[in-house]
Amino acid sequence: MAFLHKLSKASSLASASLIRHLSNVPENTVYGGPKPQTPNQRVTLNQLRQKYNKGEPITMVTAYDYPSAVHLDTAGIDICLVGDSASMVVHGHDTTLPITLDEMLVHCRAVARGAKRPLLVGDLPFGTYETSTSQAVDTAVRILKGGMDAIKLEGGSPSRITAAKAIVEAGIAVIGHVGLTPQAISVLGGFRPQGKNVASAVKVVETAMALQEAGCFSVVLECVPAPVAAAATSALQIPTIGIGAGPFCSGQVLVYHDLLGMLQHPHHAKVTPKFCKQFARVGDIINKALLEYKEEVTNGSFPGPSHTPYRMNPKDVNGFSKELQRLGLDDAASAANEAAIEPEKMNMVNTGSN
């Protein structure tokens, strides 16, 4: 038994060593974090359906990279949308049109590594699903292979309805998107709200119903009056997710950078929608931190002793200095000796001041 216990212990140590060497988490001797996460159960379509049936609001937020995905994961957001809005808030374009499928896939893969709990949804970017149902299905497959659980596509024209139906029949979950569809701004005449007159309002509801009929499990309603969103939500038997559509939808979605007040500069002010509430002004905090960093580097106060953690023992410093001298690098040897002494001086000064 003692032999088996030792064998089991040795096996465990070997496994731990293998895991450490294969892990992409940096060793604690170099970085303090991040720590490995214990993933919660992934949100499923069935869980969203249960929330919808109970009348519990559904939360959706966009994310485009690993850090934003981890934040959504920690906050317990239901749906993480890797939106083509990355074109504007990440890549700096004025519209969503320029972003490519390959660029979207980079965002999808990064988000999939960070968000373990939310349902992951990837936008089909402009120009990747309009030509044929085959093109639409192929693009949707690539999005899923990029780590997503479902896709979202914009519009309610007959060809978009057909594309949505084909994707669903291929075994891929789909969210529809009606109202203001940013990919269609050349037809809509810019970022303009929809459903403001009778004909337009009826079209929003009918299009949403057509997407439901095509098999979509949810529909985003963007920039429509509250009565239109309320009517669509009542008419459908699937959740509606509102963005600039008032409080009567089954859930809400906002762009990560918008709700955090991430960007405080003229370009972002130009593209930040009026319906967005800024729940923080993170951009101001970032700017303040960067200015402080610049100031401390400039005046020499950073990095101080507390941020210079790696030490050589005196014996190694002396040996290193002698080797440098042997190589004819006397100035380098002096610099090394002074650098070894300086943190100790600073520590003494700090201790004395306390």
N, C-alpha and C positions, 0 to 999 in steps of 0.2 A: 504493500500500500504506500509505504514511504517513497518507493521508487516511482510509482505512478504519480504521486503528488508532485515530486520533483520534475517528472517528465511533463506534466500538465503545466507547471509553472514556467518551465523553459519554453514550452510551446507558446504560452501566453506572451512571454517577453519577446519572442521572435516575431509574433504577430504584431505586437505593439510597435516594434522597431520597423517592421515592413510598412505599417500604416503611416508611421511618422515620415518615412522616407518617400512614400507615395503621395502624402497629403500635399494639397496646394495651400494649406494654412502655414504662414511663416512660423519659424521657431520662436518661442518666447524670449530667447536670448537676444534676438534682434528686434522684434516688434512686440509690443504689448497686446496687440489684437489684430484682426478680429478673432474671436474664439469660435470653435466649431458650433454650429447651430443644431438643435434638435428639432427637426421640422415637424410642424403640426400636420394634421390631415389636410390634404388639398381640398379646397372648395370645389364641389362638383355641381353639375347642372341640377341634379336632384335636390341638393341643399338649397340652391337658389330658388328652385320651384317651391320648396317648403316655405322659405321666407316669403315668397310672393303670395302663397296661399294664406299665410298667417297675417298678411298685410304689413310685414316688417320691411322697412326701407332697405334697399340694396345700395352699397357704396362702391363706386368705381373711381379710380384715379389713374392718370397716365404715369408711366415710368419709361425711362429710356436707357438706363445703365444699371450696373450692380448696386451702387449706393442708394439710388432712389428706390430700387426694388426692395432692398433690405428695410428701408424706412416704411414702405407700404406693408411689408410682411409683419414688421413689429407692431404697426398700428392696427392690424387685423382688418385691413380693407378687403372687401369681398372679391372684387375683380380688378386686376391690373391690366390696363390697356397699353400696349406698345403702339402708340398712335403715330400716324404720319405727320402729326403736329411737330414731331421731332425736326422736320424740315425747317420749321420756323424758330422754335425755342432752343434747339440744339445746334442746327447748322446755319442759322442766321438768314434764311431766305424769307421773302415776303409772303409766300404762299406755301401750301403743302405739295404743290405739283412737282418740284424738282427732285424730291427724294427718290432713290432707286430701290429696287427689291434687295440688291446686295447690301445696301446701307441699312435697310430695315432689318435684315437678318442679323447684322452685327448687333443692333440694339436688342433684338429678340433673344439672342444667345446670352448676352450680358444680363438681361433681366431674369431669364430662366435660372441663372446661377444664383441670383439673389433672393428671389421671391419663392418661398417654398409652400406657402399656404394659399394665396389667392388663386382664383381661376385666371389663367393667362390668355389674353386675347391679342392677336396681332392684326393690325390694319393691312389690307391689300393696297399697296401704293398705286397711284395714278399710272395708267399705261400698262398694267400687268394683268388685267382681267377683262378688258372691254372687247377684245377682238373676237373671242369665241369661248364657248363653255369649256373647251379643252384647255385653253390658256388659263381660264379662271381656276379650274381644278388643279392644274399643274402648280400654279402660284400658291394656292391654298395648301397644297401638300408640302411645298418648300417651307412655308411659314410654320406648319406643324413640326416639320423636321428640325426647325430652328428652335424648338423648345416650347411652342405655344400649345394651348389646349383647344383653342377655337380661333376663328378669324372674324373680322368685321369688314363689311363692304358698304360703300355709299350708294345712294340713289335708289329710285324706284321705277326706272324706265323698264319696258318689257324685257330688254336684254339683261338688265341687272337682276330682275326677278328670275329670269331663266338661269343666270349664272349662280344665284343663290341656291336655287333648287338643285342644280347639278352638283354643287359643292356638298350640300346636305346629303344627296344621294350617294356621294362618294364616301360618306361616313365622317364628315367633318362638321362640327357645330359652327353655326353662323349667327352673328348679330347683324341686323340690318341698321340702316342709318337714313333718316328722312328729315325733311325741313331744310335748314341750311346745310348743304353738302359742299364743303370747301373745295373739293376736287372739281366742282362744276361752276366755279366762279365766273368763267368766261361766258357761260350761258345765263347765269343768274345776274350778271352785271356787277359782281363784287360780293363782298361779305354782307349780304342783305338778309334780314329776317324773312321768314316765309309764313304763309297762312294768315296774312293780315286782312284779306278779303274773303268773301264767301267761297269763290271758286278755288282759291289757293288753299283755304282751310280744309275744304272737302277733299282736295287732292292729297293733302298730308295724311288724313285719316284713311283714305282708300289705299294709298301706297303702303302704309303701315300694315293694313289688313292683308294686302297682297304678299308682303314679305312674310307675314305669319303663315299664310297659306303655302308659301314656298318651303316652309320648314324652319324658319329662323326661330331661335329660342328666346330672343329678346330684340327690341328695336330701340335705337337711340333717337330721341327727338331733339333737334338742335334749333335754337333761335325761333321758336314759334310762340304765339300768345298762350297764356295759361288756359283759356277755354278750349283751345285746339288740342293742347296736350291732355287736358282732362277728358275730352271726348275720345281721343285715340286710346288713352289708358282704359277707359270704360269699354270701348268697343273690342279691345283685344283680350285674348286669354293667355297672353305671355307678358312678361315684365317690360315696362317702358323705362328707359334711362334718360333723364332729362339733363340738358345742358343749355341754360338760358331759356328754359321752357316752363318755369314756375314750379310750385310745390306739389302738383297733383300727379306726378309720375310715380312709378314704382320704386325708383331710385334716382341717384344723381351721379354725374361725372364731372370732374374738373381736371384741367391740365395742371400737372405737378408744379411747374414753375409759376403759373398764375396764382394758384391758391396760397403758395408760400411767399409771394412777393419776392421771388428769387432775383429777378433782373430789374435793375433800376437804371435804365438808359433809354435814349430816344427811340431806338429801334423797337425795343420791347414795349414801350409805352404805346407805340403805334399799332401793335398787334394784340395788345391785351384787351379782351372784350369787356364791355361795360357791365355785363351780367356777373362778372367774376368777383367774388368776395375774397379779399386778401386776408387769410387767417394769420398771417405773420408778415414781417418785412425782413425776410432772411437776407435779401440783397444788401440792406443797410448794414447788417451784422458782418457779412462777408467783407464789404468794403472797409469797414472799421478795422477788422482783423488784418487785412492786407496792408492798410496804412500803418498800423502798429508794428507789423512785421518789418516793413520797409524801414521804419524809423529805428527800430532796435538793431537791425543789421547795419544801418548807416552809422549809428553812434557806437557800435561795437558791444552793446550789452547782450546781444544774442549771437551765438550761443554762450551761455554762462556755464558754470560748473555743473549745475543740475541737468543740463542738456548736453553734457559731454561725458557720457557714462562709461566709455571704454578706456580701460587703464592698462598700462604695462607696469609690471613690478620693477622696482629700482634696479635690480640685477639685469633684467632684460634691457632696460633703458641704457644702462651703462655699456652693455655688450653691443647694442644697436649703434650707439654713438661711436664706439671704437671701430666698428666695421665701416661706418661712414668715413671716419678719418683715414682708415686704411685705403679707402677708395679715392682719397683726395678730396672728399666733400666736407671740408672743415666747417663751412658756413651752415651746411645742412645738419651737421652734428650739433653745433651750437643751438640751432633752431629747435632741434629735438629735445635737447636738455632744458631749454627755457620753457618749452611747451609742457614738459613733465612737471616742472616746478610751479608753473602759473596756476593750475587748478588748486594746488595746495595753498598758495598764497590767498586766492580768492576765498577758499573755505575758511581760512583763518580770519580774514576780514569779516566775512558774514557771521562767523561764530562770535567774534568780538563785538559786532554791532548788536547782536541779540543779547 
